Amino acid sequence: MSNENKSPRVTSPRSTCACGGVASNDPAPRVAPRSRTAAVFWPAGGAVATLPRVPGWGAAMSDKEAMPSGGASQARADTISDIQELMRRKEEIEAQIKANYDVLEGQKGVGMNEPLVDCEGYPRADVDLYQVRTARHNIICLQNDHKAVMKQVEEALHQLHARDKEKQARDMAEAHREAMSHRLGQSERSSPPQAFARVNSVSPDSPAGIAVSCQGGCVPSLVNLLDIRQLY
C-alpha cells in the first residue's frame, strides 16, 4: 500500500526491476564521454543535457587549438564562457539533487540508506517504494554528473591560468624588447661629448702626465663637467 498523503511523484524513464532495484532503459553511459564535442548527462526526469567541452580536454592540444585564429584574447574569452556554462550546469545539478532529497524527506525521512522493508522482511506500507527508489537512483546519477562537471571546471581553470601566465610572460618579453629598442635608439641618436680643451704640453712625471697619454689629446670632460664655462 502507498501512503495517501504522499508528495508529488518524481518521474523517471527508469523502471523498477523484480529484485527491488531500479533498472534503467537509458543506453547512454553515466560517465561523461571523453568526446571533443559534448559531455552527455541524464538528469532527473529523463531529459538529456549537453555540456560544451573546451577544445583539447582529455587530449593533447594542437598548436591550432592552443592558439585559435582569434588570438590569445579570444581563446581566453572562450574559456571563460565555457567555465560560466559549466558553473550554471553545476548549479542546476545541485538544485535537482536537493529536490530529490526533499522527496526522500517527505517519505518519512527514509534518506539514502534507510531500509525499505519492515522487521518481517515485507515491503514497507508507509512509504511509496517506487518514489523512494527513483529519488535515490536520481541522486546517485546526479552526484556522478556533478563530479564530472567539477572535473571539467578544474581542467578549464587550469587552462585559463596557464594562458594568463603565458600572456604575462609574452607581455614582459615585449616590454623588455621595447625598452631595449628605445635605449638603443637613444644611444644612436646621442652625439659624443665635444672636447673643450686640447693638451699642448705635459710635464714629465706629473699627475697630468700620468692621466694624459700624449700631447695633443682632447679633453671632453673634467671630473663631472662637460663644459669649461661651468668652472667660472
ABEGO torsion letter per residue (X at the ends): XBBAABBBBBBBABBBBAAGBBBBABABBABBBBBAABBBBBBBGGBBBBBBBBBGBGBBBBAAAABBAAEAAAAAAAAAAAAAAAAAAAAAAAAAAAAAAAAAAABGGAEAABBABBAAGBBBAABBAAAAAAAAAAAAAAAAAAAAAAAAAAAAAAAAAAAAAAAAAAAAAAAAAAAAAAAAAAAAABBBBBBABBBABBBBGBAAAAABABBGBBBABBEABABAAAAX
